[in-house]
């Protein structure tokens, strides 16, 4: 896999210049390639013989349509749909790319219902046709890529920017969205008219959120207020634990290995439940 090759290779041989600033990346389901995007770049990168190699250039430069200019990218997690990549465009579009498609520069669908720049796109972990997006217009949208004309569900527009969106790994219908006012809202796709739960997590924008892979009620938040939070969202008392960070947090993730995840996070859970 790409990750194991990087770990085993010489550090000096694993870098590559893409010619423009990169804002987001996502790994293919077979872990052999990366989709890398930015305002002026969108490329597919693989590693062969311990060296990175650009295998597809979907966008490079400033002269092309703004649907190529992206804030976020997510490779479809299903092996059966591994040719599909979603991107969050700076011009308010959600773009579905088909890497096997030859026409229209690999753009399979351009979904245009957001009013402002899209910040996050996430494929559903089990329903292969569903795609979630969050935008500067304060709205989260659920798309069925089989229906190109409009989104499947729209979740009420918030006066603040929607910055991140993550499907809950323990529920087929629930997801969380973080906002510019420091809040996090839990939504259920079966009840789109009002949020299931609102968490006033921080005093400043919550840049990113992540569900715990094994504790179904625990979610992590990272904010511009220099703190991260670990929350038990099903606890009526709203219990939480917070840690200061050296600067504003823009990305986070749980430890990858299952055993290490449970070991390192059980102390958080105990601290949460005691409060």
ChimeraX commands (.cxc) that place a marker at each C-alpha (Angstrom):
marker #1 position 0.00,0.00,0.00 radius 0.5
marker #1 position 1.00,3.63,-0.38 radius 0.5
marker #1 position 1.19,4.17,3.39 radius 0.5
marker #1 position 3.43,1.16,3.99 radius 0.5
marker #1 position 5.69,2.18,1.10 radius 0.5
marker #1 position 6.06,5.67,2.53 radius 0.5
marker #1 position 6.91,4.30,5.98 radius 0.5
marker #1 position 9.58,2.00,4.53 radius 0.5
marker #1 position 11.13,4.44,2.07 radius 0.5
marker #1 position 13.78,7.09,2.49 radius 0.5
marker #1 position 12.16,10.34,3.75 radius 0.5
marker #1 position 13.96,12.35,1.08 radius 0.5
marker #1 position 12.39,10.30,-1.72 radius 0.5
marker #1 position 8.74,10.68,-0.72 radius 0.5
marker #1 position 8.14,14.35,-1.52 radius 0.5
marker #1 position 6.82,15.93,-4.71 radius 0.5
marker #1 position 6.13,19.50,-5.78 radius 0.5
marker #1 position 2.74,20.03,-7.36 radius 0.5
marker #1 position 3.44,23.60,-8.38 radius 0.5
marker #1 position 0.64,25.20,-6.34 radius 0.5
marker #1 position -0.49,25.29,-2.71 radius 0.5
marker #1 position -2.41,22.16,-1.67 radius 0.5
marker #1 position -5.41,22.49,0.63 radius 0.5
marker #1 position -6.79,18.96,1.02 radius 0.5
marker #1 position -6.09,15.35,0.11 radius 0.5
marker #1 position -7.84,12.00,0.23 radius 0.5
marker #1 position -6.54,8.47,-0.18 radius 0.5
marker #1 position -8.00,5.92,-2.59 radius 0.5
marker #1 position -9.71,2.86,-1.06 radius 0.5
marker #1 position -6.81,0.62,-2.08 radius 0.5
marker #1 position -4.39,3.13,-0.49 radius 0.5
marker #1 position -2.41,3.30,-3.72 radius 0.5
marker #1 position -3.13,6.91,-4.75 radius 0.5
marker #1 position -3.92,10.34,-3.34 radius 0.5
marker #1 position -6.30,12.95,-4.71 radius 0.5
marker #1 position -4.75,16.35,-3.92 radius 0.5
marker #1 position -6.57,19.63,-4.44 radius 0.5
marker #1 position -6.23,23.35,-3.90 radius 0.5
marker #1 position -7.35,26.63,-5.40 radius 0.5
marker #1 position -5.14,26.16,-8.45 radius 0.5
marker #1 position -4.37,22.45,-8.45 radius 0.5
marker #1 position -6.19,19.11,-8.62 radius 0.5
marker #1 position -4.04,16.04,-9.25 radius 0.5
marker #1 position -3.98,12.30,-8.67 radius 0.5
marker #1 position -0.66,11.16,-7.22 radius 0.5
marker #1 position 0.65,7.61,-6.84 radius 0.5
marker #1 position 3.86,6.24,-5.44 radius 0.5
marker #1 position 5.88,3.90,-7.59 radius 0.5
marker #1 position 9.30,2.53,-6.75 radius 0.5
marker #1 position 9.37,4.67,-3.60 radius 0.5
marker #1 position 8.75,7.91,-5.49 radius 0.5
marker #1 position 5.63,10.01,-5.93 radius 0.5
marker #1 position 4.31,10.34,-9.46 radius 0.5
marker #1 position 1.48,12.48,-10.84 radius 0.5
marker #1 position -0.70,10.07,-12.81 radius 0.5
marker #1 position -3.58,12.44,-13.64 radius 0.5
marker #1 position -3.82,16.22,-13.78 radius 0.5
marker #1 position -7.42,17.35,-13.46 radius 0.5
marker #1 position -6.55,21.00,-12.94 radius 0.5
marker #1 position -3.46,23.18,-12.78 radius 0.5
marker #1 position -3.36,26.96,-13.19 radius 0.5
marker #1 position -5.83,29.81,-12.82 radius 0.5
marker #1 position -7.41,29.99,-16.26 radius 0.5
marker #1 position -9.87,27.11,-16.02 radius 0.5
marker #1 position -13.46,27.08,-14.76 radius 0.5
marker #1 position -13.80,27.60,-10.98 radius 0.5
marker #1 position -15.42,24.19,-10.59 radius 0.5
marker #1 position -11.81,22.96,-10.73 radius 0.5
marker #1 position -10.79,25.18,-7.79 radius 0.5
marker #1 position -11.36,23.24,-4.57 radius 0.5
marker #1 position -11.45,23.56,-0.78 radius 0.5
marker #1 position -11.84,19.84,-0.06 radius 0.5
marker #1 position -11.73,16.43,-1.71 radius 0.5
marker #1 position -12.98,12.96,-0.72 radius 0.5
marker #1 position -12.23,9.75,-2.61 radius 0.5
marker #1 position -15.15,7.32,-2.60 radius 0.5
marker #1 position -14.46,4.78,0.20 radius 0.5
marker #1 position -16.05,1.82,-1.61 radius 0.5
marker #1 position -13.84,-0.33,-3.83 radius 0.5
marker #1 position -16.75,-0.79,-6.23 radius 0.5
marker #1 position -16.89,3.00,-6.75 radius 0.5
marker #1 position -13.16,3.69,-6.60 radius 0.5
marker #1 position -13.28,5.72,-9.82 radius 0.5
marker #1 position -15.36,8.45,-8.09 radius 0.5
marker #1 position -13.90,11.47,-6.29 radius 0.5
marker #1 position -15.93,14.37,-4.87 radius 0.5
marker #1 position -14.64,17.93,-4.50 radius 0.5
marker #1 position -15.90,21.06,-2.75 radius 0.5
marker #1 position -15.54,23.90,-5.23 radius 0.5
marker #1 position -14.83,27.51,-4.33 radius 0.5
marker #1 position -17.62,28.68,-6.69 radius 0.5
marker #1 position -20.38,26.93,-4.63 radius 0.5
marker #1 position -20.46,23.72,-6.71 radius 0.5
marker #1 position -20.15,20.14,-5.52 radius 0.5
marker #1 position -18.29,18.21,-8.21 radius 0.5
marker #1 position -18.25,14.46,-8.75 radius 0.5
marker #1 position -15.25,13.29,-10.79 radius 0.5
marker #1 position -15.05,9.99,-12.64 radius 0.5
marker #1 position -11.39,9.17,-13.16 radius 0.5
marker #1 position -12.26,6.63,-15.86 radius 0.5
marker #1 position -14.39,9.07,-17.81 radius 0.5
marker #1 position -12.73,10.58,-20.87 radius 0.5
marker #1 position -15.14,13.38,-21.75 radius 0.5
marker #1 position -15.79,16.71,-19.97 radius 0.5
marker #1 position -12.42,16.56,-18.22 radius 0.5
marker #1 position -13.58,13.75,-15.91 radius 0.5
marker #1 position -16.44,15.78,-14.38 radius 0.5
marker #1 position -19.35,13.36,-14.07 radius 0.5
marker #1 position -21.70,15.73,-12.22 radius 0.5
marker #1 position -21.69,19.39,-11.18 radius 0.5
marker #1 position -24.20,19.87,-8.35 radius 0.5
marker #1 position -25.20,23.52,-8.00 radius 0.5
marker #1 position -27.55,24.38,-5.18 radius 0.5
marker #1 position -25.25,25.95,-2.60 radius 0.5
marker #1 position -25.02,29.76,-2.69 radius 0.5
marker #1 position -21.45,30.18,-1.49 radius 0.5
marker #1 position -18.14,28.33,-1.43 radius 0.5
marker #1 position -18.35,24.68,-0.34 radius 0.5
marker #1 position -16.07,23.77,2.58 radius 0.5
marker #1 position -16.53,20.02,2.99 radius 0.5
marker #1 position -17.69,16.95,1.05 radius 0.5
marker #1 position -18.08,13.45,2.50 radius 0.5
marker #1 position -19.34,10.24,0.91 radius 0.5
marker #1 position -21.70,8.12,2.97 radius 0.5
marker #1 position -19.77,5.19,4.52 radius 0.5
marker #1 position -22.28,2.55,3.36 radius 0.5
marker #1 position -24.79,4.11,0.92 radius 0.5
marker #1 position -22.63,4.51,-2.17 radius 0.5
marker #1 position -24.81,7.08,-3.99 radius 0.5
marker #1 position -25.11,9.56,-1.10 radius 0.5
marker #1 position -22.83,12.56,-0.72 radius 0.5
marker #1 position -22.88,15.15,2.09 radius 0.5
marker #1 position -21.69,18.76,1.69 radius 0.5
marker #1 position -21.27,21.80,3.97 radius 0.5
marker #1 position -20.96,25.37,2.73 radius 0.5
marker #1 position -20.20,28.96,3.62 radius 0.5
marker #1 position -23.91,29.62,3.01 radius 0.5
marker #1 position -24.57,27.89,6.38 radius 0.5
marker #1 position -26.34,24.95,4.80 radius 0.5
marker #1 position -25.64,21.22,4.76 radius 0.5
marker #1 position -26.96,19.26,1.80 radius 0.5
marker #1 position -27.39,15.57,1.10 radius 0.5
marker #1 position -27.05,14.60,-2.56 radius 0.5
marker #1 position -27.99,11.43,-4.38 radius 0.5
marker #1 position -25.58,11.40,-7.33 radius 0.5
marker #1 position -28.10,9.36,-9.33 radius 0.5
marker #1 position -30.32,12.49,-9.31 radius 0.5
marker #1 position -28.34,15.33,-10.85 radius 0.5
marker #1 position -30.97,18.08,-10.88 radius 0.5
marker #1 position -31.18,18.90,-7.15 radius 0.5
marker #1 position -30.08,17.78,-3.71 radius 0.5
marker #1 position -31.95,14.96,-2.00 radius 0.5
marker #1 position -32.29,16.82,1.32 radius 0.5
marker #1 position -31.43,20.31,2.53 radius 0.5
marker #1 position -30.82,20.90,6.21 radius 0.5
marker #1 position -31.99,24.33,7.45 radius 0.5
marker #1 position -29.73,27.21,6.57 radius 0.5
marker #1 position -27.71,28.53,9.51 radius 0.5
marker #1 position -26.73,32.20,9.74 radius 0.5
marker #1 position -23.15,31.00,10.33 radius 0.5
marker #1 position -20.83,29.25,7.90 radius 0.5
marker #1 position -20.89,25.44,7.88 radius 0.5
marker #1 position -17.23,24.44,8.12 radius 0.5
marker #1 position -17.08,20.66,8.52 radius 0.5
marker #1 position -19.44,17.68,8.18 radius 0.5
marker #1 position -18.90,14.07,9.25 radius 0.5
marker #1 position -21.09,10.99,9.04 radius 0.5
marker #1 position -21.53,9.13,12.30 radius 0.5
marker #1 position -19.84,5.71,11.92 radius 0.5
marker #1 position -22.38,4.18,14.33 radius 0.5
marker #1 position -25.59,5.34,12.62 radius 0.5
marker #1 position -26.61,5.08,8.99 radius 0.5
marker #1 position -28.59,8.32,9.07 radius 0.5
marker #1 position -26.83,10.69,11.51 radius 0.5
marker #1 position -24.09,13.20,10.87 radius 0.5
marker #1 position -22.57,16.23,12.59 radius 0.5
marker #1 position -21.86,19.69,11.18 radius 0.5
marker #1 position -19.63,22.35,12.74 radius 0.5
marker #1 position -20.20,26.08,12.34 radius 0.5
marker #1 position -18.46,29.42,12.41 radius 0.5
marker #1 position -20.13,30.45,15.71 radius 0.5
marker #1 position -18.45,27.60,17.63 radius 0.5
marker #1 position -21.45,25.27,17.59 radius 0.5
marker #1 position -21.81,21.68,16.42 radius 0.5
marker #1 position -25.19,20.31,15.33 radius 0.5
marker #1 position -26.20,16.66,15.10 radius 0.5
marker #1 position -28.61,15.95,12.23 radius 0.5
marker #1 position -30.65,12.91,11.25 radius 0.5
marker #1 position -31.33,12.46,7.53 radius 0.5
marker #1 position -34.73,10.98,8.40 radius 0.5
marker #1 position -35.74,14.24,10.15 radius 0.5
marker #1 position -34.21,17.09,8.13 radius 0.5
marker #1 position -36.36,19.95,9.46 radius 0.5
marker #1 position -34.65,20.34,12.83 radius 0.5
marker #1 position -31.39,19.24,14.40 radius 0.5
marker #1 position -31.31,16.37,16.87 radius 0.5
marker #1 position -28.87,18.12,19.17 radius 0.5
marker #1 position -26.97,21.41,19.33 radius 0.5
marker #1 position -23.63,21.60,21.12 radius 0.5
marker #1 position -22.16,25.00,21.96 radius 0.5
marker #1 position -18.63,23.64,21.88 radius 0.5
marker #1 position -16.36,26.67,21.44 radius 0.5
marker #1 position -16.26,30.45,21.45 radius 0.5
marker #1 position -14.80,30.65,17.93 radius 0.5
marker #1 position -15.17,28.69,14.67 radius 0.5
marker #1 position -14.98,24.90,14.89 radius 0.5
marker #1 position -12.72,24.05,11.95 radius 0.5
marker #1 position -13.02,20.29,12.17 radius 0.5
marker #1 position -14.81,17.46,13.95 radius 0.5
marker #1 position -14.31,13.70,14.13 radius 0.5
marker #1 position -16.38,10.85,15.56 radius 0.5
marker #1 position -14.73,8.27,17.76 radius 0.5
marker #1 position -14.54,4.98,15.80 radius 0.5
marker #1 position -15.64,2.76,18.72 radius 0.5
marker #1 position -17.39,4.96,21.35 radius 0.5
marker #1 position -20.65,5.81,19.61 radius 0.5
marker #1 position -21.45,8.96,21.60 radius 0.5
marker #1 position -18.02,10.59,21.59 radius 0.5
marker #1 position -17.00,13.32,19.17 radius 0.5
marker #1 position -13.89,15.50,19.00 radius 0.5
marker #1 position -13.83,19.17,18.02 radius 0.5
marker #1 position -10.98,21.53,17.11 radius 0.5
marker #1 position -11.38,25.30,17.10 radius 0.5
marker #1 position -9.75,28.63,16.35 radius 0.5
marker #1 position -9.99,29.37,20.08 radius 0.5
marker #1 position -6.80,27.27,20.56 radius 0.5
marker #1 position -8.62,24.32,22.15 radius 0.5
marker #1 position -9.80,20.85,21.26 radius 0.5
marker #1 position -12.77,19.22,22.95 radius 0.5
marker #1 position -13.85,15.60,23.51 radius 0.5
marker #1 position -17.62,15.41,24.01 radius 0.5
marker #1 position -20.12,12.79,25.15 radius 0.5
marker #1 position -23.04,14.13,23.14 radius 0.5
marker #1 position -25.66,11.74,24.56 radius 0.5
marker #1 position -24.97,12.78,28.15 radius 0.5
marker #1 position -27.72,15.13,29.31 radius 0.5
marker #1 position -25.27,17.13,31.38 radius 0.5
marker #1 position -23.27,18.01,28.27 radius 0.5
marker #1 position -20.08,16.70,29.85 radius 0.5
marker #1 position -16.79,17.31,28.10 radius 0.5
marker #1 position -13.07,17.57,28.46 radius 0.5
marker #1 position -10.97,20.22,26.79 radius 0.5
marker #1 position -7.29,20.72,26.13 radius 0.5
marker #1 position -5.42,23.85,25.14 radius 0.5
marker #1 position -3.33,23.76,21.96 radius 0.5
marker #1 position -0.45,25.98,20.93 radius 0.5
marker #1 position -2.47,27.57,18.13 radius 0.5
marker #1 position -5.73,27.33,16.23 radius 0.5
marker #1 position -6.51,23.72,15.29 radius 0.5
marker #1 position -7.46,23.07,11.66 radius 0.5
marker #1 position -7.31,19.28,11.47 radius 0.5
marker #1 position -7.50,16.29,13.79 radius 0.5
marker #1 position -8.09,12.56,13.83 radius 0.5
marker #1 position -8.28,9.60,16.18 radius 0.5
marker #1 position -5.36,7.19,16.39 radius 0.5
marker #1 position -5.68,4.77,13.49 radius 0.5
marker #1 position -5.15,1.39,15.13 radius 0.5
marker #1 position -8.24,0.00,16.85 radius 0.5
marker #1 position -6.44,-1.22,19.98 radius 0.5
marker #1 position -4.51,2.00,20.40 radius 0.5
marker #1 position -7.65,4.03,19.78 radius 0.5
marker #1 position -9.51,2.36,22.63 radius 0.5
marker #1 position -6.55,2.54,24.97 radius 0.5
marker #1 position -5.76,6.17,24.35 radius 0.5
marker #1 position -9.38,7.33,24.42 radius 0.5
marker #1 position -10.74,5.38,27.38 radius 0.5
marker #1 position -9.25,7.95,29.77 radius 0.5
marker #1 position -11.12,10.69,27.91 radius 0.5
marker #1 position -14.34,8.74,28.26 radius 0.5
marker #1 position -13.85,8.23,31.99 radius 0.5
marker #1 position -13.18,11.92,32.49 radius 0.5
marker #1 position -16.27,12.76,30.49 radius 0.5
marker #1 position -18.57,10.43,32.40 radius 0.5
marker #1 position -17.33,11.58,35.81 radius 0.5
marker #1 position -18.33,15.19,35.22 radius 0.5
marker link #1:1,2 radius 0.2
marker link #1:2,3 radius 0.2
marker link #1:3,4 radius 0.2
marker link #1:4,5 radius 0.2
marker link #1:5,6 radius 0.2
marker link #1:6,7 radius 0.2
marker link #1:7,8 radius 0.2
marker link #1:8,9 radius 0.2
marker link #1:9,10 radius 0.2
marker link #1:10,11 radius 0.2
marker link #1:11,12 radius 0.2
marker link #1:12,13 radius 0.2
marker link #1:13,14 radius 0.2
marker link #1:14,15 radius 0.2
marker link #1:15,16 radius 0.2
marker link #1:16,17 radius 0.2
marker link #1:17,18 radius 0.2
marker link #1:18,19 radius 0.2
marker link #1:19,20 radius 0.2
marker link #1:20,21 radius 0.2
marker link #1:21,22 radius 0.2
marker link #1:22,23 radius 0.2
marker link #1:23,24 radius 0.2
marker link #1:24,25 radius 0.2
marker link #1:25,26 radius 0.2
marker link #1:26,27 radius 0.2
marker link #1:27,28 radius 0.2
marker link #1:28,29 radius 0.2
marker link #1:29,30 radius 0.2
marker link #1:30,31 radius 0.2
marker link #1:31,32 radius 0.2
marker link #1:32,33 radius 0.2
marker link #1:33,34 radius 0.2
marker link #1:34,35 radius 0.2
marker link #1:35,36 radius 0.2
marker link #1:36,37 radius 0.2
marker link #1:37,38 radius 0.2
marker link #1:38,39 radius 0.2
marker link #1:39,40 radius 0.2
marker link #1:40,41 radius 0.2
marker link #1:41,42 radius 0.2
marker link #1:42,43 radius 0.2
marker link #1:43,44 radius 0.2
marker link #1:44,45 radius 0.2
marker link #1:45,46 radius 0.2
marker link #1:46,47 radius 0.2
marker link #1:47,48 radius 0.2
marker link #1:48,49 radius 0.2
marker link #1:49,50 radius 0.2
marker link #1:50,51 radius 0.2
marker link #1:51,52 radius 0.2
marker link #1:52,53 radius 0.2
marker link #1:53,54 radius 0.2
marker link #1:54,55 radius 0.2
marker link #1:55,56 radius 0.2
marker link #1:56,57 radius 0.2
marker link #1:57,58 radius 0.2
marker link #1:58,59 radius 0.2
marker link #1:59,60 radius 0.2
marker link #1:60,61 radius 0.2
marker link #1:61,62 radius 0.2
marker link #1:62,63 radius 0.2
marker link #1:63,64 radius 0.2
marker link #1:64,65 radius 0.2
marker link #1:65,66 radius 0.2
marker link #1:66,67 radius 0.2
marker link #1:67,68 radius 0.2
marker link #1:68,69 radius 0.2
marker link #1:69,70 radius 0.2
marker link #1:70,71 radius 0.2
marker link #1:71,72 radius 0.2
marker link #1:72,73 radius 0.2
marker link #1:73,74 radius 0.2
marker link #1:74,75 radius 0.2
marker link #1:75,76 radius 0.2
marker link #1:76,77 radius 0.2
marker link #1:77,78 radius 0.2
marker link #1:78,79 radius 0.2
marker link #1:79,80 radius 0.2
marker link #1:80,81 radius 0.2
marker link #1:81,82 radius 0.2
marker link #1:82,83 radius 0.2
marker link #1:83,84 radius 0.2
marker link #1:84,85 radius 0.2
marker link #1:85,86 radius 0.2
marker link #1:86,87 radius 0.2
marker link #1:87,88 radius 0.2
marker link #1:88,89 radius 0.2
marker link #1:89,90 radius 0.2
marker link #1:90,91 radius 0.2
marker link #1:91,92 radius 0.2
marker link #1:92,93 radius 0.2
marker link #1:93,94 radius 0.2
marker link #1:94,95 radius 0.2
marker link #1:95,96 radius 0.2
marker link #1:96,97 radius 0.2
marker link #1:97,98 radius 0.2
marker link #1:98,99 radius 0.2
marker link #1:99,100 radius 0.2
marker link #1:100,101 radius 0.2
marker link #1:101,102 radius 0.2
marker link #1:102,103 radius 0.2
marker link #1:103,104 radius 0.2
marker link #1:104,105 radius 0.2
marker link #1:105,106 radius 0.2
marker link #1:106,107 radius 0.2
marker link #1:107,108 radius 0.2
marker link #1:108,109 radius 0.2
marker link #1:109,110 radius 0.2
marker link #1:110,111 radius 0.2
marker link #1:111,112 radius 0.2
marker link #1:112,113 radius 0.2
marker link #1:113,114 radius 0.2
marker link #1:114,115 radius 0.2
marker link #1:115,116 radius 0.2
marker link #1:116,117 radius 0.2
marker link #1:117,118 radius 0.2
marker link #1:118,119 radius 0.2
marker link #1:119,120 radius 0.2
marker link #1:120,121 radius 0.2
marker link #1:121,122 radius 0.2
marker link #1:122,123 radius 0.2
marker link #1:123,124 radius 0.2
marker link #1:124,125 radius 0.2
marker link #1:125,126 radius 0.2
marker link #1:126,127 radius 0.2
marker link #1:127,128 radius 0.2
marker link #1:128,129 radius 0.2
marker link #1:129,130 radius 0.2
marker link #1:130,131 radius 0.2
marker link #1:131,132 radius 0.2
marker link #1:132,133 radius 0.2
marker link #1:133,134 radius 0.2
marker link #1:134,135 radius 0.2
marker link #1:135,136 radius 0.2
marker link #1:136,137 radius 0.2
marker link #1:137,138 radius 0.2
marker link #1:138,139 radius 0.2
marker link #1:139,140 radius 0.2
marker link #1:140,141 radius 0.2
marker link #1:141,142 radius 0.2
marker link #1:142,143 radius 0.2
marker link #1:143,144 radius 0.2
marker link #1:144,145 radius 0.2
marker link #1:145,146 radius 0.2
marker link #1:146,147 radius 0.2
marker link #1:147,148 radius 0.2
marker link #1:148,149 radius 0.2
marker link #1:149,150 radius 0.2
marker link #1:150,151 radius 0.2
marker link #1:151,152 radius 0.2
marker link #1:152,153 radius 0.2
marker link #1:153,154 radius 0.2
marker link #1:154,155 radius 0.2
marker link #1:155,156 radius 0.2
marker link #1:156,157 radius 0.2
marker link #1:157,158 radius 0.2
marker link #1:158,159 radius 0.2
marker link #1:159,160 radius 0.2
marker link #1:160,161 radius 0.2
marker link #1:161,162 radius 0.2
marker link #1:162,163 radius 0.2
marker link #1:163,164 radius 0.2
marker link #1:164,165 radius 0.2
marker link #1:165,166 radius 0.2
marker link #1:166,167 radius 0.2
marker link #1:167,168 radius 0.2
marker link #1:168,169 radius 0.2
marker link #1:169,170 radius 0.2
marker link #1:170,171 radius 0.2
marker link #1:171,172 radius 0.2
marker link #1:172,173 radius 0.2
marker link #1:173,174 radius 0.2
marker link #1:174,175 radius 0.2
marker link #1:175,176 radius 0.2
marker link #1:176,177 radius 0.2
marker link #1:177,178 radius 0.2
marker link #1:178,179 radius 0.2
marker link #1:179,180 radius 0.2
marker link #1:180,181 radius 0.2
marker link #1:181,182 radius 0.2
marker link #1:182,183 radius 0.2
marker link #1:183,184 radius 0.2
marker link #1:184,185 radius 0.2
marker link #1:185,186 radius 0.2
marker link #1:186,187 radius 0.2
marker link #1:187,188 radius 0.2
marker link #1:188,189 radius 0.2
marker link #1:189,190 radius 0.2
marker link #1:190,191 radius 0.2
marker link #1:191,192 radius 0.2
marker link #1:192,193 radius 0.2
marker link #1:193,194 radius 0.2
marker link #1:194,195 radius 0.2
marker link #1:195,196 radius 0.2
marker link #1:196,197 radius 0.2
marker link #1:197,198 radius 0.2
marker link #1:198,199 radius 0.2
marker link #1:199,200 radius 0.2
marker link #1:200,201 radius 0.2
marker link #1:201,202 radius 0.2
marker link #1:202,203 radius 0.2
marker link #1:203,204 radius 0.2
marker link #1:204,205 radius 0.2
marker link #1:205,206 radius 0.2
marker link #1:206,207 radius 0.2
marker link #1:207,208 radius 0.2
marker link #1:208,209 radius 0.2
marker link #1:209,210 radius 0.2
marker link #1:210,211 radius 0.2
marker link #1:211,212 radius 0.2
marker link #1:212,213 radius 0.2
marker link #1:213,214 radius 0.2
marker link #1:214,215 radius 0.2
marker link #1:215,216 radius 0.2
marker link #1:216,217 radius 0.2
marker link #1:217,218 radius 0.2
marker link #1:218,219 radius 0.2
marker link #1:219,220 radius 0.2
marker link #1:220,221 radius 0.2
marker link #1:221,222 radius 0.2
marker link #1:222,223 radius 0.2
marker link #1:223,224 radius 0.2
marker link #1:224,225 radius 0.2
marker link #1:225,226 radius 0.2
marker link #1:226,227 radius 0.2
marker link #1:227,228 radius 0.2
marker link #1:228,229 radius 0.2
marker link #1:229,230 radius 0.2
marker link #1:230,231 radius 0.2
marker link #1:231,232 radius 0.2
marker link #1:232,233 radius 0.2
marker link #1:233,234 radius 0.2
marker link #1:234,235 radius 0.2
marker link #1:235,236 radius 0.2
marker link #1:236,237 radius 0.2
marker link #1:237,238 radius 0.2
marker link #1:238,239 radius 0.2
marker link #1:239,240 radius 0.2
marker link #1:240,241 radius 0.2
marker link #1:241,242 radius 0.2
marker link #1:242,243 radius 0.2
marker link #1:243,244 radius 0.2
marker link #1:244,245 radius 0.2
marker link #1:245,246 radius 0.2
marker link #1:246,247 radius 0.2
marker link #1:247,248 radius 0.2
marker link #1:248,249 radius 0.2
marker link #1:249,250 radius 0.2
marker link #1:250,251 radius 0.2
marker link #1:251,252 radius 0.2
marker link #1:252,253 radius 0.2
marker link #1:253,254 radius 0.2
marker link #1:254,255 radius 0.2
marker link #1:255,256 radius 0.2
marker link #1:256,257 radius 0.2
marker link #1:257,258 radius 0.2
marker link #1:258,259 radius 0.2
marker link #1:259,260 radius 0.2
marker link #1:260,261 radius 0.2
marker link #1:261,262 radius 0.2
marker link #1:262,263 radius 0.2
marker link #1:263,264 radius 0.2
marker link #1:264,265 radius 0.2
marker link #1:265,266 radius 0.2
marker link #1:266,267 radius 0.2
marker link #1:267,268 radius 0.2
marker link #1:268,269 radius 0.2
marker link #1:269,270 radius 0.2
marker link #1:270,271 radius 0.2
marker link #1:271,272 radius 0.2
marker link #1:272,273 radius 0.2
marker link #1:273,274 radius 0.2
marker link #1:274,275 radius 0.2
view
